[in-house]
Structure formats: C-alpha cells, structure tokens
Amino acid sequence: MKVLLERSLVTVDKGNKLRMHDLLRDMGRQIVFEESPFVPENCSRLWQRVEVFDILSKYKGTEVVQGLTLKFPNENIVSLNTEAFQKMCKLRLLQLAGNFSKQV
C-alpha cells in the first residue's frame, strides 16, 4: 500500500476511503478480462452485471472466482440461491447491492 501511495497510484481521502484513478481501474479490469475473454466464469473477478447475474442464476460459478460485485437498481427485485456460490471456494470479496429477495 505504501508503494502505491508513494507512486500516486492510489490516494486516501478525508473520509479514509481508498481511491484510484479511473484509468488504473480500467487497466486492471482489462487484465482480468484477458484471463478468459469468452468464458467470464473463468475470470478471477466479476463485475459486469449481466455476466454476473447469468453466472449466478445458472450456477456457473467456478473455483477461479475470487471477487464478485453485483449491483441492481432498487426497482428490480432479484432472487438468487446460495447454491450459486457453492463452487466459488476461493471467493474473498462479495459485494451485493440492490433489492434482493429473502432467499439470499
């Protein structure tokens, strides 16, 4: 973290939130995308809403997935089953935001 701060690749704002430049974020996403450009469930990180929802709703998650972010507008009710995460044994980051049914 110290090296990233020294090289101005990340900053810490007044609210103690870690920030990075959009170009750095996009570069990281491109690197992850290149892990498996045509089979998203084989990428280590998932953030594209349509792809993530498809993977979770069809139980296509794999042991490769380490991070997953799913954000839905509040007007949509989303229903997911916990079995969708069963194969994701290396999952370290899970961010869910939206109006989910009580099954999650």
C-alpha distances in whole Angstrom, upper triangle without the diagonal:
4,5,5,6,9,10,11,10,8,10,11,14,17,17,14,13,10,12,12,15,18,18,15,16,19,18,16,19,21,20,20,24,25,24,28,29,32,31,29,29,28,24,21,20,23,23,26,29,32,30,29,32,34,32,32,36,37,35,33,30,29,27,25,23,20,19,22,22,26,27,31,33,34,38,37,38,36,37,35,36,33,35,33,30,32,31,27,26,23,22,19,18,21,22,25,27,31,34,34,37,38,37,33
4,5,5,6,9,10,10,10,10,11,15,17,18,15,15,12,14,14,16,20,20,17,18,21,20,19,22,24,23,23,27,28,27,31,32,35,35,32,32,31,28,25,24,27,27,30,32,35,34,32,36,38,36,36,39,41,39,37,34,33,31,28,27,24,23,26,26,29,30,34,36,37,41,41,41,39,41,39,40,37,39,37,34,35,34,31,30,26,26,22,22,25,25,29,30,34,37,38,41,41,41,37
4,5,5,6,9,9,9,11,13,17,20,21,18,17,14,14,13,15,19,18,15,17,20,18,17,21,22,20,22,25,26,26,29,30,34,33,31,32,30,26,24,23,26,26,29,32,35,33,32,35,37,35,36,40,41,39,37,34,32,30,28,27,24,23,26,26,30,31,35,36,38,42,41,42,40,41,39,40,38,39,37,34,36,34,31,30,26,26,23,23,26,26,30,31,35,38,39,42,42,42,38
4,6,5,6,5,6,8,11,14,18,19,15,14,11,11,10,12,15,15,11,13,16,15,14,18,19,18,19,22,23,24,27,28,31,31,28,29,28,24,22,21,23,23,26,29,32,30,29,32,34,33,33,37,38,36,34,31,30,29,26,25,22,21,23,23,27,28,31,33,35,38,38,39,37,39,37,38,36,37,35,32,34,33,29,29,25,24,21,21,24,24,27,28,32,35,36,39,40,40,36
4,5,5,6,5,6,8,12,15,16,13,13,10,10,10,12,16,16,13,15,18,18,17,20,22,21,22,25,26,27,30,31,34,34,31,32,31,27,25,23,26,25,28,30,33,32,31,34,36,35,35,39,40,39,37,34,33,32,29,27,24,23,25,25,28,28,32,33,35,39,39,40,38,40,38,39,37,39,37,34,36,35,32,31,28,27,23,22,25,25,28,29,32,36,37,40,41,41,37
4,5,8,9,9,12,15,17,19,17,16,14,14,13,14,18,18,15,18,21,19,19,22,24,23,25,28,28,29,32,33,36,36,34,35,33,30,27,26,29,28,31,33,36,35,34,37,40,38,39,42,43,42,40,37,36,34,31,30,27,26,28,28,32,32,35,37,39,42,42,43,42,43,42,43,41,42,40,37,39,38,34,34,30,30,27,26,29,28,32,32,36,39,40,44,44,44,41
4,5,8,10,13,16,19,21,18,17,14,13,12,12,16,15,12,15,18,16,16,20,21,20,22,25,25,26,30,30,34,34,31,33,31,28,26,25,27,26,29,32,35,33,33,36,38,36,37,41,42,40,38,36,35,33,30,29,26,25,27,27,30,31,34,36,38,41,41,42,41,43,41,42,40,42,39,37,39,37,34,34,30,29,26,25,28,28,31,32,35,39,40,43,44,44,40
4,5,7,10,13,16,18,16,15,12,10,9,9,13,13,11,14,16,16,16,19,20,20,22,25,25,27,30,30,33,34,31,32,31,28,26,24,26,25,27,30,33,32,31,34,36,35,36,39,41,40,38,35,34,33,30,29,26,24,26,26,29,29,32,33,35,38,39,40,39,41,39,41,39,41,38,36,38,37,33,34,30,29,26,25,27,26,29,30,33,36,38,41,42,42,39
4,7,11,13,17,18,16,14,11,9,6,7,10,10,8,10,13,12,12,15,17,17,18,21,22,23,26,26,30,30,27,28,28,24,22,20,22,21,24,26,29,28,28,31,33,32,33,36,37,36,34,31,31,30,27,25,23,21,23,22,25,26,29,31,33,36,36,37,36,37,36,38,36,37,35,32,35,34,30,30,27,25,23,21,24,23,26,27,30,34,35,38,39,39,36
4,7,10,14,14,12,10,7,5,4,7,10,11,9,10,14,14,13,16,18,18,19,22,23,24,27,27,30,30,27,28,28,24,22,20,21,20,23,25,28,28,27,30,32,31,31,35,36,35,33,30,30,29,26,24,22,20,21,21,23,24,27,28,30,34,34,35,33,35,34,36,34,36,33,31,33,33,29,29,26,24,21,19,22,21,24,24,28,31,32,36,37,37,33
4,6,10,11,9,8,6,5,6,9,12,14,12,13,17,17,17,19,21,22,22,25,27,27,30,30,33,33,30,31,31,27,25,22,24,22,25,27,30,30,29,31,34,33,33,36,38,37,36,33,33,32,29,27,24,22,23,22,25,24,28,29,30,34,34,35,34,36,35,37,35,37,35,33,35,35,31,31,28,26,23,21,23,22,25,25,28,31,33,36,37,38,34
4,7,8,6,5,5,6,9,12,15,17,15,15,19,20,19,21,24,24,24,27,29,29,32,32,35,35,31,32,32,28,26,23,25,23,26,27,31,31,29,32,34,33,33,36,38,37,36,33,33,32,30,27,24,22,23,22,24,24,27,28,29,33,33,34,33,35,34,36,34,37,35,32,35,35,31,31,28,26,22,20,22,21,24,24,27,30,31,35,35,36,33
4,5,5,5,7,7,10,13,15,18,17,17,20,22,21,23,26,26,26,29,31,32,34,34,37,36,33,34,34,30,28,25,26,24,26,28,31,32,30,32,35,34,34,37,39,38,38,35,35,34,32,30,27,24,25,23,25,24,27,27,28,31,32,34,33,35,35,37,35,38,36,33,36,37,33,33,30,28,25,22,23,21,24,23,26,29,31,34,35,36,33
4,5,7,10,11,14,16,19,22,21,21,24,26,25,26,29,30,30,32,35,35,37,37,40,39,36,36,37,33,31,28,29,27,29,30,34,34,32,34,37,37,36,39,41,40,40,37,38,37,35,32,29,26,27,25,27,26,28,28,29,32,34,35,34,37,36,38,37,40,38,35,38,39,35,35,33,30,27,24,25,23,25,24,27,30,32,35,36,37,34
4,5,9,11,14,17,19,22,21,20,24,25,24,25,29,29,29,31,34,34,36,36,39,38,34,34,35,32,29,26,27,25,27,28,31,32,30,32,35,34,33,36,39,38,37,35,35,35,33,30,27,24,24,22,24,23,25,25,26,29,31,31,31,33,33,35,33,36,35,32,35,36,32,33,30,27,24,22,22,20,22,21,24,27,28,32,32,34,30
4,7,9,13,16,18,21,20,19,22,24,22,24,27,27,27,29,32,32,34,34,37,36,33,33,33,30,27,24,25,24,27,27,31,31,29,31,34,33,32,35,38,36,36,33,34,32,31,28,25,22,23,21,24,23,26,27,27,31,32,32,32,33,33,34,32,35,34,31,34,34,30,31,28,25,22,20,21,19,22,22,25,28,29,32,32,34,30
4,6,10,13,15,18,17,15,19,21,19,20,24,24,23,26,28,29,31,31,34,33,29,29,30,26,24,21,22,20,23,24,28,28,26,28,31,30,29,32,35,33,33,30,31,30,28,25,22,19,20,18,20,20,23,24,24,28,29,29,29,31,30,32,30,33,31,28,31,31,28,28,25,23,20,17,18,16,19,19,22,25,26,30,30,31,28
4,7,11,13,15,13,12,16,17,16,17,21,21,20,23,25,26,28,28,31,30,27,27,28,24,21,19,20,19,22,23,27,26,24,27,30,29,28,32,34,32,32,28,29,28,26,23,20,17,19,17,20,20,23,24,26,29,30,30,29,31,30,32,30,32,30,28,30,30,26,27,24,21,18,16,18,16,19,19,23,26,27,31,31,32,28
4,7,9,12,10,10,13,15,14,16,18,19,19,21,24,25,27,27,30,29,26,27,27,23,21,19,20,18,20,22,25,25,24,26,29,28,28,31,33,33,31,29,29,29,26,23,21,18,19,17,20,19,23,24,25,29,29,30,29,31,30,32,31,33,31,28,31,31,27,28,25,23,20,17,19,17,20,20,23,27,28,31,33,33,29
4,6,8,7,7,10,11,11,13,15,16,17,19,21,22,24,24,27,27,24,26,25,22,20,17,18,17,19,21,25,24,23,26,28,28,28,31,33,32,31,28,28,28,25,23,20,18,19,17,20,20,23,24,27,30,30,31,30,32,31,33,32,34,31,29,32,31,27,28,25,23,20,18,20,18,21,21,24,28,29,33,34,34,31
4,5,5,6,9,10,11,13,15,16,17,19,20,22,24,24,27,27,24,26,26,22,21,19,19,18,19,22,25,24,24,27,29,29,29,32,34,33,32,29,30,30,27,24,22,20,20,19,21,21,24,25,27,30,30,32,31,33,33,35,34,35,32,31,34,33,29,30,27,25,23,21,22,21,23,23,26,29,31,34,36,36,33
4,5,5,6,9,10,10,12,14,15,16,18,20,22,21,24,25,22,24,24,21,20,17,17,15,16,19,21,21,21,24,26,26,27,30,31,31,29,27,28,28,25,23,21,19,19,17,19,19,21,22,25,28,28,30,29,31,30,33,32,34,30,29,32,31,28,30,27,24,23,20,21,19,21,21,24,27,29,32,34,35,31
4,5,5,6,9,10,10,12,14,15,17,19,21,20,23,24,22,24,24,20,20,18,18,16,17,20,22,22,23,26,27,27,28,31,32,32,30,28,28,28,25,23,22,20,20,19,21,21,24,25,28,31,30,32,31,33,32,35,34,35,32,30,33,32,29,30,27,25,24,22,23,22,24,24,27,30,31,35,37,37,33
4,5,5,6,9,10,11,13,14,16,17,20,19,23,23,21,23,22,18,18,16,17,16,17,20,23,22,22,25,27,26,27,30,32,31,29,26,26,26,23,21,20,18,19,18,21,21,24,26,29,32,31,33,31,33,32,34,33,34,30,29,31,30,26,28,24,23,21,19,21,20,23,24,26,30,31,35,36,36,32
4,5,5,6,9,10,11,12,14,16,18,17,21,21,18,20,20,16,15,13,13,12,14,17,19,19,18,22,23,23,24,27,28,28,26,23,24,24,20,18,17,15,15,14,17,18,21,23,25,28,27,29,27,29,28,30,29,30,27,25,28,27,24,25,22,20,19,16,18,17,19,20,23,27,27,31,33,32,29
4,5,5,6,9,10,10,12,15,16,15,18,19,17,19,19,15,15,13,13,12,13,16,18,17,18,21,22,22,24,26,27,27,25,23,23,24,21,19,18,16,16,15,18,18,21,23,26,28,27,29,27,29,28,30,30,31,27,26,29,27,24,26,23,21,21,19,20,19,21,21,24,27,28,32,34,33,30
4,5,5,6,9,10,11,13,15,15,18,19,17,20,19,15,15,13,15,14,15,19,21,19,20,23,24,23,25,28,29,28,26,24,24,24,20,19,18,17,18,18,20,21,24,26,29,32,31,32,30,32,30,32,31,32,28,27,30,28,25,26,23,22,21,19,21,21,23,24,27,30,31,34,36,35,32
4,5,5,6,9,10,11,14,14,17,18,15,17,16,12,12,10,12,12,14,17,19,18,18,21,22,21,23,26,26,26,23,21,20,20,17,15,14,13,15,15,18,19,23,25,28,31,29,30,28,30,28,29,28,29,26,24,26,24,21,23,19,18,17,16,18,18,21,22,25,28,29,32,33,33,29
4,5,5,6,9,10,12,11,15,15,12,14,14,10,10,8,9,9,10,14,16,14,14,18,19,18,20,23,23,23,20,18,19,19,16,14,14,12,13,13,15,17,20,22,25,28,26,27,25,27,25,27,26,27,23,22,24,23,20,22,19,17,17,15,17,16,19,20,23,26,26,29,31,30,27
4,5,5,6,9,11,9,13,14,12,15,14,11,12,11,12,12,12,16,17,15,16,20,20,19,22,24,25,24,22,20,20,20,17,16,16,15,16,16,18,20,23,25,28,30,29,30,28,29,27,29,29,29,25,24,27,24,22,24,21,20,20,19,20,20,22,23,26,29,29,32,34,33,30
4,5,5,7,10,10,14,14,13,15,13,10,10,10,12,13,14,18,19,17,18,21,21,20,22,25,25,24,21,19,19,19,15,15,15,14,16,17,20,22,25,27,30,33,31,32,29,30,28,30,29,28,25,24,26,23,20,22,19,19,19,18,20,20,23,25,27,31,30,33,35,34,30
4,5,5,8,9,12,12,10,11,10,6,7,7,9,11,12,16,17,14,14,18,18,16,19,22,22,21,18,16,15,15,12,11,11,11,12,14,17,19,22,25,28,30,28,29,26,27,25,26,25,25,21,20,22,19,17,19,16,15,16,15,17,18,20,22,25,28,27,30,32,30,27
4,5,6,5,9,9,8,11,10,7,9,9,9,10,11,14,15,12,13,17,16,15,18,21,20,20,17,16,15,17,13,12,14,13,13,15,17,19,21,24,27,29,27,28,25,26,24,26,25,25,21,20,23,20,18,20,18,17,18,17,18,19,21,22,24,27,27,30,32,30,27
4,5,5,9,10,10,12,10,8,11,11,12,14,14,18,18,15,17,20,19,18,21,23,23,22,19,18,17,18,14,14,16,16,17,18,20,23,25,28,31,33,31,32,29,30,27,29,28,27,24,23,25,22,20,22,19,19,20,20,21,22,24,26,28,31,31,33,35,33,30
4,6,9,9,9,10,8,6,8,10,11,14,15,18,18,15,16,19,19,16,19,22,21,20,17,15,14,14,10,11,13,14,15,18,20,23,25,28,31,33,31,31,28,29,26,27,26,25,22,20,22,19,17,18,16,17,18,18,20,21,23,26,28,31,30,32,34,32,29
4,6,5,6,8,6,6,9,11,11,14,14,17,16,13,14,17,16,14,17,20,18,18,14,14,12,14,11,12,14,15,15,18,19,22,24,28,31,32,29,30,27,27,24,25,25,23,20,19,21,18,16,19,17,17,19,19,20,22,23,25,27,30,29,31,33,30,28
4,6,6,10,9,8,12,12,12,14,13,16,15,12,14,17,15,15,18,20,19,19,16,15,15,17,14,14,17,17,16,18,19,22,23,26,30,31,28,29,26,27,25,26,26,25,21,21,23,20,19,22,20,20,22,21,21,22,23,25,27,29,29,31,33,31,28
4,6,9,9,10,14,14,13,15,13,16,14,11,14,16,14,13,17,18,17,17,14,14,15,17,15,15,18,18,17,19,20,22,23,26,29,30,27,28,25,26,24,25,25,24,20,21,22,20,19,22,21,21,23,23,22,23,24,26,27,29,28,30,32,30,28
4,6,6,8,11,12,11,14,13,15,13,10,12,14,12,10,14,15,14,14,10,11,11,14,12,12,15,16,15,17,18,21,22,25,28,29,26,26,23,23,21,22,22,20,17,17,18,16,15,18,18,18,20,20,20,21,22,24,25,27,26,28,30,27,25
4,5,5,9,9,7,10,9,12,11,7,8,11,10,8,12,14,13,13,10,9,10,13,10,10,13,12,11,13,14,17,19,22,25,26,23,24,21,21,19,20,20,19,15,15,17,15,14,17,16,15,17,17,16,17,18,20,22,24,23,25,27,25,22
4,6,8,9,8,11,11,13,12,8,8,11,9,7,9,12,11,10,7,6,6,9,8,7,11,11,10,13,14,17,19,23,25,27,23,23,20,19,17,17,17,15,12,12,13,11,10,13,13,12,15,15,15,17,17,20,22,23,22,23,25,22,20
4,7,9,9,13,14,16,15,12,12,15,13,10,13,16,14,13,9,8,7,8,6,7,10,12,12,15,17,20,22,26,28,30,27,27,23,23,20,20,19,18,15,14,15,12,11,13,12,13,15,16,16,18,20,23,25,27,25,27,28,26,23
4,6,7,10,11,14,15,11,11,14,14,11,14,17,16,15,12,10,9,10,6,6,9,9,10,13,15,18,21,24,27,29,26,26,23,23,20,21,20,19,16,15,16,14,12,14,12,12,14,14,15,16,18,21,23,26,24,27,28,26,23
4,7,10,13,15,16,13,12,16,16,13,15,18,18,16,13,10,9,9,5,4,5,6,9,12,15,18,21,25,27,29,27,27,23,23,20,21,19,19,16,14,15,13,10,12,9,9,10,11,12,14,17,20,23,25,24,26,27,25,22
4,7,10,12,14,11,10,14,14,12,13,17,17,16,14,11,11,11,8,6,6,5,6,8,11,14,18,21,23,26,24,24,21,21,19,20,18,19,15,14,16,14,11,13,11,9,10,9,10,11,14,17,19,22,21,24,25,24,20
4,6,8,10,8,6,10,11,10,11,14,15,14,12,10,11,13,11,7,8,6,5,6,8,12,14,18,20,23,20,20,17,18,16,18,17,17,14,13,16,15,12,15,13,11,12,10,10,10,12,14,17,19,19,21,23,21,18
4,6,9,8,6,10,12,11,12,15,16,16,15,13,15,16,14,11,11,8,6,5,6,9,12,15,18,20,18,19,16,18,16,18,18,19,16,15,18,18,15,18,16,13,14,11,10,9,10,12,14,17,17,20,22,21,18
4,6,5,6,8,10,11,12,14,15,16,15,14,16,18,16,13,15,12,9,8,8,9,11,14,17,19,17,18,16,17,16,19,19,20,16,17,20,19,17,20,19,16,17,15,14,12,13,13,15,17,18,21,23,22,19
4,6,5,6,8,10,11,12,14,15,15,14,17,19,18,15,16,13,10,8,6,7,8,11,14,15,13,14,12,14,14,17,18,19,15,16,19,19,18,21,20,17,18,16,13,12,11,11,12,14,14,17,20,19,17
4,6,5,6,9,10,10,12,14,13,14,17,20,19,16,18,16,12,11,9,10,10,13,16,16,14,15,12,14,14,17,18,19,15,16,20,19,18,22,22,19,21,18,16,15,14,14,14,16,16,18,21,20,18
4,6,5,6,9,10,11,12,10,11,13,16,15,13,15,13,11,11,10,12,13,16,19,20,17,17,14,15,14,16,17,17,13,14,17,17,15,19,19,17,19,17,15,15,14,16,16,18,17,20,22,21,18
4,5,5,6,8,10,10,10,9,12,15,14,11,13,11,8,8,7,10,11,15,17,18,15,16,12,13,11,13,14,14,11,11,15,14,13,16,16,14,16,14,12,11,11,13,14,16,15,17,19,17,15
4,5,5,6,8,10,10,10,14,17,17,14,16,14,10,10,8,10,10,13,15,16,13,13,9,10,9,11,13,14,10,12,15,15,15,18,19,16,18,16,13,13,11,12,12,14,12,14,17,15,13
4,6,5,6,8,8,10,13,16,16,14,17,16,13,13,11,13,13,16,19,19,16,15,12,12,11,13,14,14,10,13,15,15,15,19,19,17,20,18,16,16,15,16,16,17,15,17,19,17,16
4,6,5,6,5,6,9,13,13,11,14,13,11,12,11,14,15,18,21,21,18,17,14,13,11,12,13,12,8,10,12,11,11,15,16,14,17,16,14,15,14,17,17,18,16,18,20,17,15
4,5,5,6,7,10,13,14,12,14,13,10,11,10,13,14,17,19,20,16,15,11,10,7,8,9,9,5,7,10,11,11,14,15,13,16,15,12,13,12,14,15,16,13,14,16,13,11
4,6,8,10,13,16,18,15,18,17,14,14,12,14,14,17,18,19,15,14,10,9,7,8,10,10,7,10,12,13,14,17,19,17,20,19,16,16,14,16,16,16,13,13,15,13,12
4,5,8,12,15,16,15,18,18,15,17,15,18,18,21,22,22,19,17,14,12,10,10,12,10,7,11,12,12,14,17,19,18,21,20,18,19,17,19,19,19,17,17,19,16,15
4,6,9,12,14,13,16,16,14,16,15,18,19,22,23,24,20,19,15,13,10,9,10,7,5,7,8,8,10,13,16,15,18,18,16,17,17,19,20,20,17,17,18,15,14
4,6,10,11,11,14,15,13,15,15,19,19,23,25,26,22,21,17,16,13,12,13,10,7,9,10,8,10,13,15,14,17,17,16,18,18,20,21,22,20,20,22,18,17
4,7,8,7,10,11,10,13,14,17,19,23,24,26,22,21,18,16,13,12,11,10,7,7,8,6,6,10,11,10,14,14,13,15,16,19,20,21,19,20,21,18,16
4,5,6,9,11,12,15,16,20,22,26,28,29,26,25,21,20,16,15,14,12,10,8,9,5,5,8,9,10,13,14,14,17,18,21,23,25,22,23,24,21,19
4,6,8,11,12,16,18,22,24,28,29,32,29,27,24,22,19,17,15,13,12,10,9,5,5,5,6,8,11,13,14,17,19,23,25,27,24,25,25,23,20
4,6,9,11,15,17,21,24,27,29,31,29,28,24,23,20,19,17,16,14,12,12,9,7,8,7,8,11,13,14,17,19,22,25,27,25,27,27,25,22
4,6,7,11,14,17,20,24,26,28,25,24,21,21,17,17,15,15,12,10,11,9,6,8,6,6,9,9,10,13,15,19,21,23,21,23,24,22,19
4,7,11,14,17,20,24,26,28,26,25,22,22,19,19,16,16,14,11,13,11,7,8,5,4,5,6,9,12,14,18,21,23,22,24,24,22,19
4,7,10,14,17,20,22,25,23,22,19,20,17,18,16,17,14,11,14,13,9,11,9,6,6,5,6,8,11,14,18,20,19,22,22,21,17
4,7,10,13,17,19,21,19,19,16,16,14,15,14,15,12,10,13,13,10,12,11,8,9,6,5,6,8,11,14,17,16,18,20,18,15
4,7,10,14,15,18,16,17,14,15,14,16,15,17,14,13,16,16,13,16,15,11,11,8,6,5,6,8,11,14,14,17,19,18,14
4,7,10,12,15,13,13,10,12,11,14,14,16,13,13,17,17,15,18,17,14,14,11,8,6,5,6,8,11,11,14,16,16,13
4,7,9,12,11,11,10,13,13,16,17,19,16,16,20,21,19,22,21,17,17,14,11,8,6,5,6,9,10,14,16,17,14
4,6,8,7,8,8,11,12,16,17,20,17,18,22,23,21,24,24,20,21,17,14,11,8,6,5,7,9,12,15,16,14
4,6,6,9,10,13,15,19,21,23,21,22,25,27,25,28,27,24,24,21,17,14,11,8,6,7,10,13,17,18,16
4,5,7,9,13,15,19,20,23,21,22,26,28,26,29,29,25,25,22,18,15,12,8,5,5,9,12,14,17,15
4,7,10,13,16,20,22,24,23,24,28,29,28,31,31,28,28,25,21,18,15,12,8,7,10,12,16,18,17
4,6,10,13,16,19,21,19,21,24,26,25,28,29,25,26,23,20,17,13,11,8,6,8,10,14,15,15
4,7,10,13,16,19,17,19,22,24,24,27,27,24,25,22,19,16,13,11,8,5,5,6,10,11,12
4,7,10,13,15,13,15,18,21,20,23,24,21,22,20,16,14,11,10,8,6,5,6,10,10,9
4,7,10,12,11,13,16,19,18,21,23,20,22,20,16,15,12,12,11,9,6,5,8,7,7
4,7,9,7,10,12,15,15,18,19,17,19,17,14,14,11,13,12,11,8,8,9,7,6
4,5,6,8,10,13,13,16,18,16,18,18,14,15,13,15,15,14,11,10,10,6,6
4,5,6,7,11,11,13,15,13,16,15,12,14,13,15,16,16,12,12,11,8,6
4,5,5,8,10,12,15,14,17,17,15,17,16,19,19,19,15,15,14,11,10
4,6,8,8,11,14,12,15,15,13,15,14,17,17,18,14,15,15,12,10
4,6,5,8,10,9,12,12,10,13,13,16,18,18,15,16,16,13,11
4,6,7,10,10,13,14,13,16,16,20,21,22,19,19,18,15,13
4,6,9,9,13,15,14,17,18,21,23,24,21,22,21,18,16
4,6,5,9,11,11,14,15,19,21,23,20,21,21,18,16
4,6,9,11,12,16,18,21,24,25,23,24,23,20,17
4,6,9,11,15,17,21,24,26,23,25,25,22,19
4,6,7,11,13,17,20,22,20,22,22,20,16
4,7,10,13,17,20,22,21,23,23,21,17
4,7,10,13,17,19,18,21,21,20,16
4,7,10,13,16,14,17,17,16,12
4,7,10,13,13,16,16,16,12
4,7,9,9,12,13,13,10
4,7,8,12,13,14,12
4,6,10,12,14,12
4,7,9,12,11
4,6,8,7
4,5,6
4,6
4
